[in-house]
């Protein structure tokens, strides 16, 4: 009986283990202190204008898909915690 209970606990733990989520900065500006847990299959992103050489108006957050930037913009995607 104990073996059956232990097996049930192990199976429950393995089946209910949550997926990995990535942690990204979430703010507007170069210096961020706000973080966001992004859902599975998302990446961190940074978006800024070509003319913003110091990236003072960069937008950071989660990205559902990696799209090409609009004309005059730059976008960076990454998949490690706090990489943006």
mmCIF file as gemmi writes it, N, C-alpha and C atoms, coordinates in Angstrom:
data_model
loop_
_atom_site.group_PDB
_atom_site.id
_atom_site.type_symbol
_atom_site.label_atom_id
_atom_site.label_alt_id
_atom_site.label_comp_id
_atom_site.label_asym_id
_atom_site.label_entity_id
_atom_site.label_seq_id
_atom_site.pdbx_PDB_ins_code
_atom_site.Cartn_x
_atom_site.Cartn_y
_atom_site.Cartn_z
_atom_site.occupancy
_atom_site.B_iso_or_equiv
_atom_site.pdbx_formal_charge
_atom_site.auth_seq_id
_atom_site.auth_asym_id
_atom_site.pdbx_PDB_model_num
ATOM 1 N N . UNK Axp A 1 ? 0.825 -1.194 0 1 0 ? 1 A 1
ATOM 2 C CA . UNK Axp A 1 ? 0 0 0 1 0 ? 1 A 1
ATOM 3 C C . UNK Axp A 1 ? 0.875 1.266 0 1 0 ? 1 A 1
ATOM 4 N N . UNK Axp A 2 ? 1.944 1.23 0.803 1 0 ? 2 A 1
ATOM 5 C CA . UNK Axp A 2 ? 2.845 2.385 0.849 1 0 ? 2 A 1
ATOM 6 C C . UNK Axp A 2 ? 3.526 2.598 -0.501 1 0 ? 2 A 1
ATOM 7 N N . UNK Axp A 3 ? 3.874 1.497 -1.156 1 0 ? 3 A 1
ATOM 8 C CA . UNK Axp A 3 ? 4.519 1.593 -2.463 1 0 ? 3 A 1
ATOM 9 C C . UNK Axp A 3 ? 3.574 2.219 -3.482 1 0 ? 3 A 1
ATOM 10 N N . UNK Axp A 4 ? 2.311 1.83 -3.444 1 0 ? 4 A 1
ATOM 11 C CA . UNK Axp A 4 ? 1.319 2.397 -4.351 1 0 ? 4 A 1
ATOM 12 C C . UNK Axp A 4 ? 1.138 3.891 -4.098 1 0 ? 4 A 1
ATOM 13 N N . UNK Axp A 5 ? 1.085 4.28 -2.833 1 0 ? 5 A 1
ATOM 14 C CA . UNK Axp A 5 ? 0.942 5.694 -2.483 1 0 ? 5 A 1
ATOM 15 C C . UNK Axp A 5 ? 2.156 6.496 -2.953 1 0 ? 5 A 1
ATOM 16 N N . UNK Axp A 6 ? 3.348 5.959 -2.749 1 0 ? 6 A 1
ATOM 17 C CA . UNK Axp A 6 ? 4.568 6.634 -3.189 1 0 ? 6 A 1
ATOM 18 C C . UNK Axp A 6 ? 4.583 6.779 -4.713 1 0 ? 6 A 1
ATOM 19 N N . UNK Axp A 7 ? 4.201 5.733 -5.416 1 0 ? 7 A 1
ATOM 20 C CA . UNK Axp A 7 ? 4.155 5.795 -6.879 1 0 ? 7 A 1
ATOM 21 C C . UNK Axp A 7 ? 3.158 6.85 -7.344 1 0 ? 7 A 1
ATOM 22 N N . UNK Axp A 8 ? 2.024 6.95 -6.682 1 0 ? 8 A 1
ATOM 23 C CA . UNK Axp A 8 ? 1.016 7.946 -7.033 1 0 ? 8 A 1
ATOM 24 C C . UNK Axp A 8 ? 1.538 9.362 -6.814 1 0 ? 8 A 1
ATOM 25 N N . UNK Axp A 9 ? 2.252 9.583 -5.726 1 0 ? 9 A 1
ATOM 26 C CA . UNK Axp A 9 ? 2.828 10.901 -5.44 1 0 ? 9 A 1
ATOM 27 C C . UNK Axp A 9 ? 3.867 11.269 -6.5 1 0 ? 9 A 1
ATOM 28 N N . UNK Axp A 10 ? 4.716 10.331 -6.877 1 0 ? 10 A 1
ATOM 29 C CA . UNK Axp A 10 ? 5.749 10.599 -7.881 1 0 ? 10 A 1
ATOM 30 C C . UNK Axp A 10 ? 5.11 10.923 -9.23 1 0 ? 10 A 1
ATOM 31 N N . UNK Axp A 11 ? 4.124 10.153 -9.644 1 0 ? 11 A 1
ATOM 32 C CA . UNK Axp A 11 ? 3.449 10.399 -10.917 1 0 ? 11 A 1
ATOM 33 C C . UNK Axp A 11 ? 2.759 11.756 -10.903 1 0 ? 11 A 1
ATOM 34 N N . UNK Axp A 12 ? 2.12 12.105 -9.805 1 0 ? 12 A 1
ATOM 35 C CA . UNK Axp A 12 ? 1.446 13.401 -9.693 1 0 ? 12 A 1
ATOM 36 C C . UNK Axp A 12 ? 2.447 14.54 -9.801 1 0 ? 12 A 1
ATOM 37 N N . UNK Axp A 13 ? 3.588 14.417 -9.129 1 0 ? 13 A 1
ATOM 38 C CA . UNK Axp A 13 ? 4.605 15.463 -9.172 1 0 ? 13 A 1
ATOM 39 C C . UNK Axp A 13 ? 5.147 15.641 -10.587 1 0 ? 13 A 1
ATOM 40 N N . UNK Axp A 14 ? 5.428 14.552 -11.269 1 0 ? 14 A 1
ATOM 41 C CA . UNK Axp A 14 ? 5.981 14.625 -12.621 1 0 ? 14 A 1
ATOM 42 C C . UNK Axp A 14 ? 4.966 15.215 -13.595 1 0 ? 14 A 1
ATOM 43 N N . UNK Axp A 15 ? 3.711 14.82 -13.478 1 0 ? 15 A 1
ATOM 44 C CA . UNK Axp A 15 ? 2.685 15.293 -14.409 1 0 ? 15 A 1
ATOM 45 C C . UNK Axp A 15 ? 2.291 16.743 -14.166 1 0 ? 15 A 1
ATOM 46 N N . UNK Axp A 16 ? 2.373 17.203 -12.944 1 0 ? 16 A 1
ATOM 47 C CA . UNK Axp A 16 ? 1.943 18.557 -12.627 1 0 ? 16 A 1
ATOM 48 C C . UNK Axp A 16 ? 3.082 19.562 -12.592 1 0 ? 16 A 1
ATOM 49 N N . UNK Axp A 17 ? 4.289 19.118 -12.923 1 0 ? 17 A 1
ATOM 50 C CA . UNK Axp A 17 ? 5.43 20.029 -12.912 1 0 ? 17 A 1
ATOM 51 C C . UNK Axp A 17 ? 5.187 21.147 -13.915 1 0 ? 17 A 1
ATOM 52 N N . UNK Axp A 18 ? 5.252 22.407 -13.474 1 0 ? 18 A 1
ATOM 53 C CA . UNK Axp A 18 ? 4.972 23.518 -14.383 1 0 ? 18 A 1
ATOM 54 C C . UNK Axp A 18 ? 6.072 23.672 -15.423 1 0 ? 18 A 1
ATOM 55 N N . UNK Axp A 19 ? 5.72 24.241 -16.572 1 0 ? 19 A 1
ATOM 56 C CA . UNK Axp A 19 ? 6.698 24.516 -17.615 1 0 ? 19 A 1
ATOM 57 C C . UNK Axp A 19 ? 7.608 25.659 -17.199 1 0 ? 19 A 1
ATOM 58 N N . UNK Axp A 20 ? 8.73 25.76 -17.852 1 0 ? 20 A 1
ATOM 59 C CA . UNK Axp A 20 ? 9.688 26.809 -17.54 1 0 ? 20 A 1
ATOM 60 C C . UNK Axp A 20 ? 9.209 28.129 -18.126 1 0 ? 20 A 1
ATOM 61 N N . UNK Axp A 21 ? 9.23 29.155 -17.325 1 0 ? 21 A 1
ATOM 62 C CA . UNK Axp A 21 ? 8.912 30.492 -17.821 1 0 ? 21 A 1
ATOM 63 C C . UNK Axp A 21 ? 10.171 31.344 -17.735 1 0 ? 21 A 1
ATOM 64 N N . UNK Axp A 22 ? 10.264 32.297 -18.604 1 0 ? 22 A 1
ATOM 65 C CA . UNK Axp A 22 ? 11.43 33.172 -18.648 1 0 ? 22 A 1
ATOM 66 C C . UNK Axp A 22 ? 11.087 34.484 -17.935 1 0 ? 22 A 1
ATOM 67 N N . UNK Axp A 23 ? 12.067 35.074 -17.277 1 0 ? 23 A 1
ATOM 68 C CA . UNK Axp A 23 ? 11.888 36.347 -16.576 1 0 ? 23 A 1
ATOM 69 C C . UNK Axp A 23 ? 12.555 37.438 -17.408 1 0 ? 23 A 1
ATOM 70 N N . UNK Axp A 24 ? 11.786 38.47 -17.729 1 0 ? 24 A 1
ATOM 71 C CA . UNK Axp A 24 ? 12.29 39.567 -18.566 1 0 ? 24 A 1
ATOM 72 C C . UNK Axp A 24 ? 12.107 40.907 -17.86 1 0 ? 24 A 1
ATOM 73 N N . UNK Axp A 25 ? 12.969 41.856 -18.202 1 0 ? 25 A 1
ATOM 74 C CA . UNK Axp A 25 ? 12.745 43.236 -17.789 1 0 ? 25 A 1
ATOM 75 C C . UNK Axp A 25 ? 11.488 43.722 -18.498 1 0 ? 25 A 1
ATOM 76 N N . UNK Axp A 26 ? 10.712 44.562 -17.827 1 0 ? 26 A 1
ATOM 77 C CA . UNK Axp A 26 ? 9.482 45.085 -18.428 1 0 ? 26 A 1
ATOM 78 C C . UNK Axp A 26 ? 9.377 46.565 -18.098 1 0 ? 26 A 1
ATOM 79 N N . UNK Axp A 27 ? 9.787 47.418 -19.053 1 0 ? 27 A 1
ATOM 80 C CA . UNK Axp A 27 ? 9.765 48.855 -18.794 1 0 ? 27 A 1
ATOM 81 C C . UNK Axp A 27 ? 10.057 49.622 -20.077 1 0 ? 27 A 1
ATOM 82 N N . UNK Axp A 28 ? 10.04 50.923 -19.958 1 0 ? 28 A 1
ATOM 83 C CA . UNK Axp A 28 ? 10.458 51.813 -21.031 1 0 ? 28 A 1
ATOM 84 C C . UNK Axp A 28 ? 11.622 52.63 -20.5 1 0 ? 28 A 1
ATOM 85 N N . UNK Axp A 29 ? 12.767 52.507 -21.1 1 0 ? 29 A 1
ATOM 86 C CA . UNK Axp A 29 ? 13.953 53.221 -20.658 1 0 ? 29 A 1
ATOM 87 C C . UNK Axp A 29 ? 15.113 52.273 -20.456 1 0 ? 29 A 1
ATOM 88 N N . UNK Axp A 30 ? 16.293 52.819 -20.378 1 0 ? 30 A 1
ATOM 89 C CA . UNK Axp A 30 ? 17.505 52.021 -20.284 1 0 ? 30 A 1
ATOM 90 C C . UNK Axp A 30 ? 17.633 51.285 -18.956 1 0 ? 30 A 1
ATOM 91 N N . UNK Axp A 31 ? 17.247 51.915 -17.863 1 0 ? 31 A 1
ATOM 92 C CA . UNK Axp A 31 ? 17.46 51.341 -16.539 1 0 ? 31 A 1
ATOM 93 C C . UNK Axp A 31 ? 16.15 50.791 -15.997 1 0 ? 31 A 1
ATOM 94 N N . UNK Axp A 32 ? 16.059 49.473 -15.863 1 0 ? 32 A 1
ATOM 95 C CA . UNK Axp A 32 ? 14.825 48.796 -15.445 1 0 ? 32 A 1
ATOM 96 C C . UNK Axp A 32 ? 14.974 48.181 -14.065 1 0 ? 32 A 1
ATOM 97 N N . UNK Axp A 33 ? 13.921 48.281 -13.282 1 0 ? 33 A 1
ATOM 98 C CA . UNK Axp A 33 ? 13.857 47.547 -12.024 1 0 ? 33 A 1
ATOM 99 C C . UNK Axp A 33 ? 12.564 46.744 -11.946 1 0 ? 33 A 1
ATOM 100 N N . UNK Axp A 34 ? 11.815 46.688 -13.052 1 0 ? 34 A 1
ATOM 101 C CA . UNK Axp A 34 ? 10.567 45.941 -13.113 1 0 ? 34 A 1
ATOM 102 C C . UNK Axp A 34 ? 10.79 44.671 -13.923 1 0 ? 34 A 1
ATOM 103 N N . UNK Axp A 35 ? 10.306 43.544 -13.394 1 0 ? 35 A 1
ATOM 104 C CA . UNK Axp A 35 ? 10.468 42.261 -14.058 1 0 ? 35 A 1
ATOM 105 C C . UNK Axp A 35 ? 9.106 41.65 -14.336 1 0 ? 35 A 1
ATOM 106 N N . UNK Axp A 36 ? 9.063 40.748 -15.302 1 0 ? 36 A 1
ATOM 107 C CA . UNK Axp A 36 ? 7.821 40.115 -15.712 1 0 ? 36 A 1
ATOM 108 C C . UNK Axp A 36 ? 8.099 38.644 -16.02 1 0 ? 36 A 1
ATOM 109 N N . UNK Axp A 37 ? 7.23 37.749 -15.528 1 0 ? 37 A 1
ATOM 110 C CA . UNK Axp A 37 ? 7.302 36.339 -15.9 1 0 ? 37 A 1
ATOM 111 C C . UNK Axp A 37 ? 6.556 36.167 -17.209 1 0 ? 37 A 1
ATOM 112 N N . UNK Axp A 38 ? 7.255 35.75 -18.24 1 0 ? 38 A 1
ATOM 113 C CA . UNK Axp A 38 ? 6.623 35.552 -19.545 1 0 ? 38 A 1
ATOM 114 C C . UNK Axp A 38 ? 6.104 34.121 -19.643 1 0 ? 38 A 1
ATOM 115 N N . UNK Axp A 39 ? 4.966 33.926 -20.286 1 0 ? 39 A 1
ATOM 116 C CA . UNK Axp A 39 ? 4.435 32.574 -20.473 1 0 ? 39 A 1
ATOM 117 C C . UNK Axp A 39 ? 5.384 31.703 -21.306 1 0 ? 39 A 1
ATOM 118 N N . UNK Axp A 40 ? 5.123 30.394 -21.286 1 0 ? 40 A 1
ATOM 119 C CA . UNK Axp A 40 ? 5.919 29.459 -22.088 1 0 ? 40 A 1
ATOM 120 C C . UNK Axp A 40 ? 5.961 29.891 -23.543 1 0 ? 40 A 1
ATOM 121 N N . UNK Axp A 41 ? 7.04 29.576 -24.2 1 0 ? 41 A 1
ATOM 122 C CA . UNK Axp A 41 ? 7.24 29.825 -25.633 1 0 ? 41 A 1
ATOM 123 C C . UNK Axp A 41 ? 7.305 31.311 -25.975 1 0 ? 41 A 1
ATOM 124 N N . UNK Axp A 42 ? 7.645 32.157 -25.011 1 0 ? 42 A 1
ATOM 125 C CA . UNK Axp A 42 ? 7.862 33.57 -25.305 1 0 ? 42 A 1
ATOM 126 C C . UNK Axp A 42 ? 9.322 33.912 -25.059 1 0 ? 42 A 1
ATOM 127 N N . UNK Axp A 43 ? 9.754 35.013 -25.629 1 0 ? 43 A 1
ATOM 128 C CA . UNK Axp A 43 ? 11.128 35.477 -25.492 1 0 ? 43 A 1
ATOM 129 C C . UNK Axp A 43 ? 11.123 36.882 -24.904 1 0 ? 43 A 1
ATOM 130 N N . UNK Axp A 44 ? 12.274 37.304 -24.409 1 0 ? 44 A 1
ATOM 131 C CA . UNK Axp A 44 ? 12.433 38.692 -23.972 1 0 ? 44 A 1
ATOM 132 C C . UNK Axp A 44 ? 12.75 39.537 -25.207 1 0 ? 44 A 1
ATOM 133 N N . UNK Axp A 45 ? 12.366 40.801 -25.159 1 0 ? 45 A 1
ATOM 134 C CA . UNK Axp A 45 ? 12.623 41.667 -26.311 1 0 ? 45 A 1
ATOM 135 C C . UNK Axp A 45 ? 13.036 43.061 -25.872 1 0 ? 45 A 1
ATOM 136 N N . UNK Axp A 46 ? 13.761 43.713 -26.754 1 0 ? 46 A 1
ATOM 137 C CA . UNK Axp A 46 ? 14.097 45.138 -26.642 1 0 ? 46 A 1
ATOM 138 C C . UNK Axp A 46 ? 13.791 45.763 -27.993 1 0 ? 46 A 1
ATOM 139 N N . UNK Axp A 47 ? 13.164 46.926 -27.977 1 0 ? 47 A 1
ATOM 140 C CA . UNK Axp A 47 ? 12.88 47.629 -29.228 1 0 ? 47 A 1
ATOM 141 C C . UNK Axp A 47 ? 13.268 49.095 -29.051 1 0 ? 47 A 1
ATOM 142 N N . UNK Axp A 48 ? 13.977 49.647 -30.034 1 0 ? 48 A 1
ATOM 143 C CA . UNK Axp A 48 ? 14.371 51.045 -29.991 1 0 ? 48 A 1
ATOM 144 C C . UNK Axp A 48 ? 14.512 51.565 -31.418 1 0 ? 48 A 1
ATOM 145 N N . UNK Axp A 49 ? 14.574 52.881 -31.552 1 0 ? 49 A 1
ATOM 146 C CA . UNK Axp A 49 ? 14.725 53.514 -32.866 1 0 ? 49 A 1
ATOM 147 C C . UNK Axp A 49 ? 16.201 53.601 -33.227 1 0 ? 49 A 1
ATOM 148 N N . UNK Axp A 50 ? 16.481 53.545 -34.514 1 0 ? 50 A 1
ATOM 149 C CA . UNK Axp A 50 ? 17.863 53.675 -34.997 1 0 ? 50 A 1
ATOM 150 C C . UNK Axp A 50 ? 18.513 54.963 -34.517 1 0 ? 50 A 1
ATOM 151 N N . UNK Axp A 51 ? 17.737 56.028 -34.444 1 0 ? 51 A 1
ATOM 152 C CA . UNK Axp A 51 ? 18.276 57.337 -34.073 1 0 ? 51 A 1
ATOM 153 C C . UNK Axp A 51 ? 18.58 57.457 -32.582 1 0 ? 51 A 1
ATOM 154 N N . UNK Axp A 52 ? 18.102 56.529 -31.769 1 0 ? 52 A 1
ATOM 155 C CA . UNK Axp A 52 ? 18.31 56.556 -30.316 1 0 ? 52 A 1
ATOM 156 C C . UNK Axp A 52 ? 19.608 55.815 -29.978 1 0 ? 52 A 1
ATOM 157 N N . UNK Axp A 53 ? 20.741 56.481 -30.184 1 0 ? 53 A 1
ATOM 158 C CA . UNK Axp A 53 ? 22.041 55.833 -30.033 1 0 ? 53 A 1
ATOM 159 C C . UNK Axp A 53 ? 22.318 55.35 -28.614 1 0 ? 53 A 1
ATOM 160 N N . UNK Axp A 54 ? 21.817 56.046 -27.613 1 0 ? 54 A 1
ATOM 161 C CA . UNK Axp A 54 ? 22.05 55.667 -26.216 1 0 ? 54 A 1
ATOM 162 C C . UNK Axp A 54 ? 20.955 54.758 -25.665 1 0 ? 54 A 1
ATOM 163 N N . UNK Axp A 55 ? 19.993 54.402 -26.476 1 0 ? 55 A 1
ATOM 164 C CA . UNK Axp A 55 ? 18.864 53.546 -26.084 1 0 ? 55 A 1
ATOM 165 C C . UNK Axp A 55 ? 18.13 54.101 -24.863 1 0 ? 55 A 1
ATOM 166 N N . UNK Axp A 56 ? 17.911 55.389 -24.83 1 0 ? 56 A 1
ATOM 167 C CA . UNK Axp A 56 ? 17.207 55.997 -23.698 1 0 ? 56 A 1
ATOM 168 C C . UNK Axp A 56 ? 15.705 55.74 -23.765 1 0 ? 56 A 1
ATOM 169 N N . UNK Axp A 57 ? 15.163 55.441 -24.937 1 0 ? 57 A 1
ATOM 170 C CA . UNK Axp A 57 ? 13.729 55.19 -25.101 1 0 ? 57 A 1
ATOM 171 C C . UNK Axp A 57 ? 13.455 53.75 -25.513 1 0 ? 57 A 1
ATOM 172 N N . UNK Axp A 58 ? 14.264 52.832 -25.032 1 0 ? 58 A 1
ATOM 173 C CA . UNK Axp A 58 ? 14.099 51.422 -25.362 1 0 ? 58 A 1
ATOM 174 C C . UNK Axp A 58 ? 12.863 50.87 -24.645 1 0 ? 58 A 1
ATOM 175 N N . UNK Axp A 59 ? 12.141 49.97 -25.306 1 0 ? 59 A 1
ATOM 176 C CA . UNK Axp A 59 ? 10.966 49.32 -24.721 1 0 ? 59 A 1
ATOM 177 C C . UNK Axp A 59 ? 11.327 47.859 -24.495 1 0 ? 59 A 1
ATOM 178 N N . UNK Axp A 60 ? 11.207 47.407 -23.244 1 0 ? 60 A 1
ATOM 179 C CA . UNK Axp A 60 ? 11.583 46.039 -22.885 1 0 ? 60 A 1
ATOM 180 C C . UNK Axp A 60 ? 10.361 45.277 -22.4 1 0 ? 60 A 1
ATOM 181 N N . UNK Axp A 61 ? 10.306 43.993 -22.732 1 0 ? 61 A 1
ATOM 182 C CA . UNK Axp A 61 ? 9.185 43.175 -22.285 1 0 ? 61 A 1
ATOM 183 C C . UNK Axp A 61 ? 9.223 41.785 -22.885 1 0 ? 61 A 1
ATOM 184 N N . UNK Axp A 62 ? 8.066 41.099 -22.859 1 0 ? 62 A 1
ATOM 185 C CA . UNK Axp A 62 ? 7.914 39.762 -23.422 1 0 ? 62 A 1
ATOM 186 C C . UNK Axp A 62 ? 7.437 39.872 -24.867 1 0 ? 62 A 1
ATOM 187 N N . UNK Axp A 63 ? 7.849 38.921 -25.681 1 0 ? 63 A 1
ATOM 188 C CA . UNK Axp A 63 ? 7.427 38.885 -27.084 1 0 ? 63 A 1
ATOM 189 C C . UNK Axp A 63 ? 6.788 37.54 -27.38 1 0 ? 63 A 1
ATOM 190 N N . UNK Axp A 64 ? 5.594 37.569 -27.962 1 0 ? 64 A 1
ATOM 191 C CA . UNK Axp A 64 ? 4.92 36.322 -28.307 1 0 ? 64 A 1
ATOM 192 C C . UNK Axp A 64 ? 5.522 35.677 -29.543 1 0 ? 64 A 1
ATOM 193 N N . UNK Axp A 65 ? 6.039 36.491 -30.453 1 0 ? 65 A 1
ATOM 194 C CA . UNK Axp A 65 ? 6.727 35.955 -31.632 1 0 ? 65 A 1
ATOM 195 C C . UNK Axp A 65 ? 7.802 36.947 -32.059 1 0 ? 65 A 1
ATOM 196 N N . UNK Axp A 66 ? 8.764 36.461 -32.788 1 0 ? 66 A 1
ATOM 197 C CA . UNK Axp A 66 ? 9.877 37.299 -33.226 1 0 ? 66 A 1
ATOM 198 C C . UNK Axp A 66 ? 9.572 37.837 -34.618 1 0 ? 66 A 1
ATOM 199 N N . UNK Axp A 67 ? 9.178 39.083 -34.671 1 0 ? 67 A 1
ATOM 200 C CA . UNK Axp A 67 ? 8.835 39.705 -35.944 1 0 ? 67 A 1
ATOM 201 C C . UNK Axp A 67 ? 9.96 40.629 -36.39 1 0 ? 67 A 1
ATOM 202 N N . UNK Axp A 68 ? 9.979 40.931 -37.661 1 0 ? 68 A 1
ATOM 203 C CA . UNK Axp A 68 ? 10.968 41.867 -38.185 1 0 ? 68 A 1
ATOM 204 C C . UNK Axp A 68 ? 10.616 43.278 -37.737 1 0 ? 68 A 1
ATOM 205 N N . UNK Axp A 69 ? 11.616 44.092 -37.422 1 0 ? 69 A 1
ATOM 206 C CA . UNK Axp A 69 ? 11.335 45.463 -36.984 1 0 ? 69 A 1
ATOM 207 C C . UNK Axp A 69 ? 10.825 46.325 -38.129 1 0 ? 69 A 1
ATOM 208 N N . UNK Axp A 70 ? 10.093 47.35 -37.771 1 0 ? 70 A 1
ATOM 209 C CA . UNK Axp A 70 ? 9.623 48.327 -38.755 1 0 ? 70 A 1
ATOM 210 C C . UNK Axp A 70 ? 10.812 49.152 -39.233 1 0 ? 70 A 1
ATOM 211 N N . UNK Axp A 71 ? 10.623 49.869 -40.284 1 0 ? 71 A 1
ATOM 212 C CA . UNK Axp A 71 ? 11.678 50.712 -40.825 1 0 ? 71 A 1
ATOM 213 C C . UNK Axp A 71 ? 12.11 51.738 -39.78 1 0 ? 71 A 1
ATOM 214 N N . UNK Axp A 72 ? 13.411 51.851 -39.555 1 0 ? 72 A 1
ATOM 215 C CA . UNK Axp A 72 ? 13.938 52.81 -38.59 1 0 ? 72 A 1
ATOM 216 C C . UNK Axp A 72 ? 13.957 52.299 -37.163 1 0 ? 72 A 1
ATOM 217 N N . UNK Axp A 73 ? 13.645 51.023 -36.959 1 0 ? 73 A 1
ATOM 218 C CA . UNK Axp A 73 ? 13.655 50.442 -35.617 1 0 ? 73 A 1
ATOM 219 C C . UNK Axp A 73 ? 14.627 49.271 -35.554 1 0 ? 73 A 1
ATOM 220 N N . UNK Axp A 74 ? 15.056 48.981 -34.346 1 0 ? 74 A 1
ATOM 221 C CA . UNK Axp A 74 ? 15.893 47.815 -34.068 1 0 ? 74 A 1
ATOM 222 C C . UNK Axp A 74 ? 15.177 46.982 -33.016 1 0 ? 74 A 1
ATOM 223 N N . UNK Axp A 75 ? 15.296 45.657 -33.129 1 0 ? 75 A 1
ATOM 224 C CA . UNK Axp A 75 ? 14.687 44.749 -32.16 1 0 ? 75 A 1
ATOM 225 C C . UNK Axp A 75 ? 15.7 43.679 -31.804 1 0 ? 75 A 1
ATOM 226 N N . UNK Axp A 76 ? 15.764 43.349 -30.524 1 0 ? 76 A 1
ATOM 227 C CA . UNK Axp A 76 ? 16.626 42.284 -30.035 1 0 ? 76 A 1
ATOM 228 C C . UNK Axp A 76 ? 15.752 41.286 -29.29 1 0 ? 76 A 1
ATOM 229 N N . UNK Axp A 77 ? 15.875 40.007 -29.613 1 0 ? 77 A 1
ATOM 230 C CA . UNK Axp A 77 ? 15.158 38.942 -28.914 1 0 ? 77 A 1
ATOM 231 C C . UNK Axp A 77 ? 16.178 38.035 -28.246 1 0 ? 77 A 1
ATOM 232 N N . UNK Axp A 78 ? 15.844 37.539 -27.056 1 0 ? 78 A 1
ATOM 233 C CA . UNK Axp A 78 ? 16.738 36.628 -26.351 1 0 ? 78 A 1
ATOM 234 C C . UNK Axp A 78 ? 15.912 35.696 -25.468 1 0 ? 78 A 1
ATOM 235 N N . UNK Axp A 79 ? 16.504 34.583 -25.06 1 0 ? 79 A 1
ATOM 236 C CA . UNK Axp A 79 ? 15.748 33.555 -24.345 1 0 ? 79 A 1
ATOM 237 C C . UNK Axp A 79 ? 16.369 33.146 -23.012 1 0 ? 79 A 1
ATOM 238 N N . UNK Axp A 80 ? 17.134 34.008 -22.407 1 0 ? 80 A 1
ATOM 239 C CA . UNK Axp A 80 ? 17.689 33.758 -21.069 1 0 ? 80 A 1
ATOM 240 C C . UNK Axp A 80 ? 17.04 34.724 -20.084 1 0 ? 80 A 1
ATOM 241 N N . UNK Axp A 81 ? 16.999 34.36 -18.812 1 0 ? 81 A 1
ATOM 242 C CA . UNK Axp A 81 ? 16.422 35.245 -17.802 1 0 ? 81 A 1
ATOM 243 C C . UNK Axp A 81 ? 17.153 36.587 -17.772 1 0 ? 81 A 1
ATOM 244 N N . UNK Axp A 82 ? 16.389 37.664 -17.733 1 0 ? 82 A 1
ATOM 245 C CA . UNK Axp A 82 ? 16.899 39.043 -17.622 1 0 ? 82 A 1
ATOM 246 C C . UNK Axp A 82 ? 17.903 39.411 -18.714 1 0 ? 82 A 1
ATOM 247 N N . UNK Axp A 83 ? 17.763 38.839 -19.885 1 0 ? 83 A 1
ATOM 248 C CA . UNK Axp A 83 ? 18.726 39.099 -20.963 1 0 ? 83 A 1
ATOM 249 C C . UNK Axp A 83 ? 18.429 40.381 -21.728 1 0 ? 83 A 1
ATOM 250 N N . UNK Axp A 84 ? 17.278 40.971 -21.483 1 0 ? 84 A 1
ATOM 251 C CA . UNK Axp A 84 ? 16.949 42.2 -22.214 1 0 ? 84 A 1
ATOM 252 C C . UNK Axp A 84 ? 17.234 43.397 -21.347 1 0 ? 84 A 1
